[in-house]
Amino acid sequence: MTKILVVEDETNLNQILRDYLQHYDYNPVSAFTGQQALDLLDKEKPNLILLDLNLPDMDGLQVMREIRKRKPVPIIIISARIEEVDRLKGLELGADDYISKPFSPREVVARVNAVLRRMETRASEISHLCLGTLRMNPRGHSADLAGKPLELTPAEFDLLSLLISEPDREFTRLELLEVTQGSRYSGYERTIDIHIKNIRRKLRAIEPENNLIKTIFGVGYKACE
């Protein structure tokens, strides 16, 4: 069964999420602190993490940084922090989605379904993608640039693989948002700009002059050699 790590310090809410996930045939594992989440990361090897930002022992964003250093597992933030700066910070660190409290447990399950479905769909459709010195393997969720490993979050991976799958096609932010978050209504167009910023930074860390992703002003982005 697909394993979901629920990192939420509110006991009742943690249990509610567990119950809903079990009802939809997921295998939920609970953590109530940031340290518990990090301890369970290697032990349980979750397929996705639901992460609250307000944890008793450390900030959830700190937990997210540590997770990102270890594994490219998808992360959905669930938080009472509704300020734009908090959402943007979470996305900059590599969150695949951001759900504000209060929320419906059914909505959380729907978002979990969407993130995991996108990963499975991309992996099953294409065995490999190439553009310039960039090589991507959706089935293995691996990428390299000029022969060097390129570490991408799941959302970044989906976004970049879509862009290079159709070189020179101009994608609107809404089209790209639908790929990274599954539905336009739940999105936030600036999310795409944050992901593109992160991808460009990672590409240029390997190739300083890399200009693979072009900005189409007033529209969105495209990939070209």
N, C-alpha and C positions, 0 to 999 in steps of 0.2 A: 504493500500500500504506500501511496505517496505520503511522505512524512512532512508535517508542518510544525515548526517550532514556534510556540506562542509565548512571547516575552511580554508579560503584563503583570504588574504587581498587585492590581486589584483582584482579589481572589474570586469574587463573584463573576466579574467580567471575564477573567481567564477561563473559568469553568463554562460560561455561556458560549464562548468561542470554541472551546473544546467540543462541547455537545453538538454545536452546529456543524463543525468540521467532521465529526464522527458520523453524523447523520448523512453527510454527503460522501461517505466512504474514504475520508482522509484519516491518516493516523497522526493525531496531534500529540505533541510533547510540550509540557509546561515548564517555563522558567519564570521566576518572580523577581530576579535581580539581574543586573548586567553580567555579573561574574558567573552566575549559573548559566546564562545563555552562552557565554564563551566556553565554559567547561563542557557544555552539551554539544557544541558545534562539531567537534571532532568525534565525539562518542556516538552521537545519534545520526550525523550526516544528513541533516534535513534537506528536503527539496526546495523549501521556501521558508522564509522567516517573517512572522508578523511581529513588529517591534514597536513597543511603546517608548516614547522619548522620556517620560517622567518616571524614572526608576529610582528606588531608594538609595542605591549605593554609587551609581554613576550616571552621568547624562547619557541618554540613549544615542546621541550623535557620537559620543566617544565609543560606545559599544559598536556602532556601525563602522567606525574607522577600523577597529580591531578586526571585525568580521571581514571587511574588504581586503585587509592585508593577508588573510588566510584562504578565503574561498570566494568564488564568483557567484554564490548562491543568491537567488532573487530575494529582495527585501521589500516588504510593504510596511511603511510607517503608519502606525495608528496613534493619534495623539490629540490631546486637548489644545495643543498650541496651534492657533489658527492664524497667527500673524504671517504675512507674506515672507518675511525674512527667514522664519523657521522652515517653511516649505521649501524655499529656494536653497537653504543650506542643506537640507536633507537630500534634495535632488543633486546638488553639487557633489555630495559624498557618494552618490550612486544608488539612491533609492529608486525602485522600479515603479512605485506608486505611493501616494500619500492620502490617507483617509483621516478626516477630522472627526473628533468626538463632539457630540454624541453621534453614533452611527447605528445602522441596522446590521445585526449579525448576518442577515441574508446578503446585504451589500458586500460585506467583507468576503463571504464565500464566493460571490460573483467575481470580485476582483482577483481572488486567488485563482479561480478557474481561468480567468482571462490571461493572467500572467503565465501560468503553466501551459495553457493551450498555445499561446504564441510561441513559446520555446519549442514545443513539440512540432508545431506546424512548420516552422522555419527549418528545423532539423530534418524533417521528413521530405521536404520539397526539394532541397538542394544539397548535393554532397560536398561541393566546394565552390568558392568564388575567388576571382583574381582580378586585380586592377593595379597596374603599375607594379610596385614591389610589395603590394599588400596581398596576402593569401588568407582566406577565411574558410574554416571547415565547420559549417553549422551543425553537422551531426555530432562532431566531437566538441563543439563549442570552443574552438581554439582559433587563434589568429596570430600571424606573424608579419612583421614589416621589415623588409630587407634582411630576412633570415633571423630576426630577433623577435622573441615572444612579445605579443601585444596584449596586455592585461586589460580586459574590458568587463564592465558590469553587464548583466543580462540585457538591460534596456539599451545600453550603448552598443552591444553586439547586434541586437535586432535592428537598431537604427542604421548602423554602418553597413550591415549586410544588405539591407534594403536599398540603400543609396548606391552601392557598387553593383547590385544585381541589374540595374538599368542605368549604366553610365550616360551622363549628359541629359537625363530626364530631370526636369524641374519638379520637385516635390513641394507641395505647400506645407506649411506648418501643421495644418489640420490633418493632412494625409499622414504625415510622420507621427503626429500625436496619436492617431488611431492605432498605429503599429506599436508604439511604446506603451500605451495605456489601455488599449483595447476598445475604448469608446470615446467619442468626442465630448459627450456631455460631462464626463467625469474629469475632463482634462483642463489644461491650463497651458495656453500656447507658449508661454515663456519657458515651460518645461523643455521644449525642444531646443531652445537657444542654450540652455544650461548643459544639456547632453552634448550638443555640438561643440561647445566650448571645452568640455572635458575630453571629447574625442580628439579634437585638434591638439590639445596640450599633450596627450599621450603619443600622438603621431609625431609631433615635433620634438618630443624627448628623444626619439630614435632618429628621425630625419629632420633636422632643424629647419630646412627649407621646404618641408612638405606642405603642399597646397592642394591636397586631394579633394577637400570639400569646399565648394564655392558657395558664397552667399548670393542669392538672387533677391535683390532688394525689393521689398513689397510683396514677395511671393514666398520664398523659403530657401531651399538648398538643393544642390545637385553635386554629384561626384564625377570627376573627370581626371584623366592623367595629366 
